[in-house]
């Protein structure tokens, strides 16, 4: 038997991949149920299924076209034996490097107990492909989960909050203790759900929006007058009124207002 399996024939978690295998069946079932409530359940992609503790509650759901993506070769072998996955519905590879259009060819939802080391990147990948990714339900390090859902005015509110909330309705579902994982992580986890909102166009240049948000939070202790001084704006009375505030005081709409006043420099 491979050294990557324990005496029970289970896959050993690999630190290099950020693996922490969930062992609590009720939590797994709750995550699966939350994902299936999103209204985008016909095509569902599970990221990093590991040994399939979440997969088992998804694979036999009626009207669900489930695919999984797994980077760990031992887990791929285990999943094929346990669930009978074929090459069509088990993708061996790195989710972050996949062409989203090639997975289903149409919109889909995402679910997973995400490795901490790529969890934020998964969110940004979803935002980049928001026309395809209609919902996302998953387990994150609690600190990241709280940042995603935090409203303006809170200490946790930041860049990832604004970007996620611009395109998705974000909901914190529940906290998960360390002891329900093998091996246990050093921090608590949080399960969140993002469902695509109705926004198709922010009403400003998206690149300007991204630049404004990043500039504002990169110097979050400063007022916006100083934090975004490196950008050129043609301010009006509404945008001028925001300059005395700090980044964490602005909602998505206010960042859009600022971004809409950026002057594009000629090359």
Secondary structure as GFF3:
##gff-version 3
##sequence-region A 1 267
A	DSSP	three_ten_helix	15	17	.	.	.	ID=ss1
A	DSSP	beta_strand	21	22	.	.	.	ID=ss2
A	DSSP	alpha_helix	25	36	.	.	.	ID=ss3
A	DSSP	beta_strand	43	47	.	.	.	ID=ss4
A	DSSP	three_ten_helix	55	57	.	.	.	ID=ss5
A	DSSP	beta_strand	65	70	.	.	.	ID=ss6
A	DSSP	alpha_helix	73	83	.	.	.	ID=ss7
A	DSSP	beta_strand	90	92	.	.	.	ID=ss8
A	DSSP	three_ten_helix	95	97	.	.	.	ID=ss9
A	DSSP	alpha_helix	100	104	.	.	.	ID=ss10
A	DSSP	beta_strand	108	113	.	.	.	ID=ss11
A	DSSP	three_ten_helix	116	118	.	.	.	ID=ss12
A	DSSP	alpha_helix	119	128	.	.	.	ID=ss13
A	DSSP	beta_strand	133	141	.	.	.	ID=ss14
A	DSSP	alpha_helix	142	149	.	.	.	ID=ss15
A	DSSP	alpha_helix	159	167	.	.	.	ID=ss16
A	DSSP	beta_strand	168	176	.	.	.	ID=ss17
A	DSSP	three_ten_helix	178	180	.	.	.	ID=ss18
A	DSSP	beta_strand	181	182	.	.	.	ID=ss19
A	DSSP	beta_strand	189	196	.	.	.	ID=ss20
A	DSSP	alpha_helix	206	218	.	.	.	ID=ss21
A	DSSP	alpha_helix	224	227	.	.	.	ID=ss22
A	DSSP	alpha_helix	237	240	.	.	.	ID=ss23
A	DSSP	three_ten_helix	247	249	.	.	.	ID=ss24
A	DSSP	alpha_helix	252	259	.	.	.	ID=ss25
###
